[in-house]
Amino acid sequence: MISVRIFSTPVKIKIVVLPMFIVLWGGITWLGLYWHPERSFWQGLLIGFVSTVLLFLSDFGHPFGHIFSARYAGAPMDEILLSEGMPRTLYWNNDVSPNVHRMRAMGGLIYNLVGLLLSITIFQIASGHAIARELMGWSAFGHGLIFVESLIPLPMIDGGTILKWTLVARGKTEAEADDLVRRVDWILGFVAVMAGIILAFIKIWMVGLISIVAGVIILGITARKIQ
């Protein structure tokens, strides 16, 4: 475990992050060399390294956006944990108003949205610069994926936090809001699975498989929360 402070916030990084980086680096390097056989191994390795760094920045940079939104909301974050799963933002004091909960949840979304727009802009400007466009393509993919994932209304994700505390702000109790969020998750999970089956049936295999897996994950998390 590595412990550092970033923007005065304690950040704990598990060693497992390093092999994750190496595996992703290897995969992206292989893809780059497969798509561009004219490249040398060392050039592919360097481009793969930078692409991996950009993807990690889109994922692990997300919780740092919450540092600033939490401070702006007047309820600073206490700790960030970077591990093999989703980065975790930890708050010891959750006895705050619905507006503060929502404000704290916005930072990561804003970070990824800005990263996505910036990556797309550079991609468009860098016409004729194949490597720069490739790097910005990976960056846009990473930021876009994390942004969309963060909007899913699961309890531990930004979208779930925003939905829950919006319902509470409109007069629901926390229990009622949690119940409504679970219902939304059930519907979303079933829709994703059914959409995936339909896409697979019409032979759009990759998108269909991703949709089915996403739906199963949502349903699994929702079922576990009930227990």
N, C-alpha and C positions, 0 to 999 in steps of 0.2 A: 504494500500500500504506500503510495506517494502522497504526501500532504503538502499543499502549497496554498498561497493566498492570491487570489486574482480579484482586482478591484476591492480589496480588503475583505473579501468573502472567502472563508475556508473552502478549499476544493480537495476532495480525496479521490485519487485515481488508482484503481486496482491494476495490478500488473497485467491482468488478462487483456487489457486494452492494447498492449504491444503486439501480441500474436494476432489479434484481430486486425490490426493495421497491416501487418506483414502479409496475412492471407489475402486481404482485399487488394493490397498492392500487387501481389502476384497475379491475382485474377484479372485486374485491369490491365496490367502489363501484357498478359497473354492475349487479351482481347485486342489491345492496340497493335500488337505484332501480327495478329491474325487478320485484322482489318487493313493493316498497312505493311505488307511483307517487304516493302522497299526500305523500311527502317532497319538500322542496326540494333543489335540487342541492347547496347548501352543507351542509345537514344530512346528506345522503347521503355527501358527501365526508368529513365529520368522522367519521361512524360507520364508514366504510370505513377511514379512517386508524387509528382505535383497534383495529378488528378485525385489521388487518394487523400492527400492533404486537404484539397478543396472539399471532398465529400465529408471528411471528418469535421471540417469547420462548419459545414451545413448542419451536422448532427450535434456535435458537442458544443458548437457555438450557441445553439438554441437556448440552453439554460442560462447562459450569460446575459441574454436579452432580458430574462426574468429578473436579474439582479437590478437592472435599472428601473424596470416597471414597478418592482416591489418597493424600491426606495422612493420612487415618485408617489406611490400610493401611501407612503408613511408606515409601511410594515416590512422592513428589510428582511431579505432571505438570510437564513442562518448557515446553510451549508449546501454544497453541491457534491453529489456522488457520481463519478463516471465509472461505469462497470461494463459487463458484457451485455447488459440489456439497455433499456432506455435510460438516458441520463436522468437522475433524480434531483429535484429541487426540494430542500427540506426547510420547513418553517416550524419552529417550536411553538410559536404563538399563532394559533388559527382562530382565536376568539376576536375576529375582526368583522367589519360590516360587509354585506354582499358586494358593495361597490369596490371595496378594497380587494376582495377575493378576485373579482373580475379584472381589476386593473393589474394585479400581480400576474394573472394568466395571459395578459396581452403581449408581454415583452417578447417571448419566444416567437409568437406568430408574426409580430412586426419585424423581428430580425430576419426570419426566413423570407418574408414577403419582399423586404428591401433587397436581400441577397438574390432572390429570384429575378426581380426587375433589373438589378444591376448586371447580373450575369447575361440576361437576354439582351440588354442594351449593348454591352461589350461584344457579344456574339454578333450582333448586327453591324456594329461599327468595324469589327475586325474582318471585313470581307476581303478575301484574298490571303488571309493569314490562317492557314489550315490548322496549325497547332494551337494557336490562341482560341480559335473557334471550338476545337475539340475540348480544350480545358474548360471553356465557359459552358460547353454543352454538359459536361459532367457536373459543374457547379450548379447550373440551372436544374438539372435532374435531382441533385441532392436537396437543394432548397425547396424545390417544388414538391418532392415526395414528403419531406418532413412537414411542410406547411399543410398539405392535404391530410396527412396522418394526424396532425395536431388538432384538426377541426372535428375529428370523429368524437362524438359525445360520450366517450367512456369516462368513468369517474376519475381515473388517474391522469387523464389527458386534458389539455387546455380546453378543448371543445366541451367536455363534460363539466368542467369547473364553471365555464362561462354560462352554459345552459342551466345548471343547477342554481347558481346564485342569481341569475336573472329571474328564475321562477320564484325564488325566495323573496327577491326585491319586489315582486308583483303580488305578494301576499301568501304564497304557499309556505307551509312549514318545511323544515329540512327533510323530514321523513317523506312528505308528499312529493317534494322535488326529487328526492332520490328514486322514488317509485316511478315517477314520470320519465326520468332519465333512463331507467332500466327498460321501460316499455319502448322507448325510442330505440334503444340498443337492440332489443329483440327484433323489432321491425327492420332495422337497418341490416342486421345480420342475415335474416331470412331473405331480404331483397338481394343482398350481395350474393348469397349462395344461388338463388334462383337465376339471377342475371348471369352468373358464371356458367351454370348448366346450359342455359340458352345459348350463350356465346360458344361454348364448347360444342354444342349440337350443330351449330352452323359453321364449325371448324375454325373459329377464332380462338385457337387453343391457348395461347399464352395469356391473353387478357382474361379469358374465361377461368383459367387455373388460378391466376392471381386473385380474381374476384371471389372464387370459391374459398381459397385459403383465408382471405381477409374476412369473409363472412363467418367461417368456422371459428376464427380467432375471436371475433367480436362475440359470438354466441357463447364460446367457452368462458371468456372473461365475465360475461354477464351472468352465466349460470353459477360460476364460482362466487360471485359477489352475493348471491342469494343465500348460499350455505353459511 
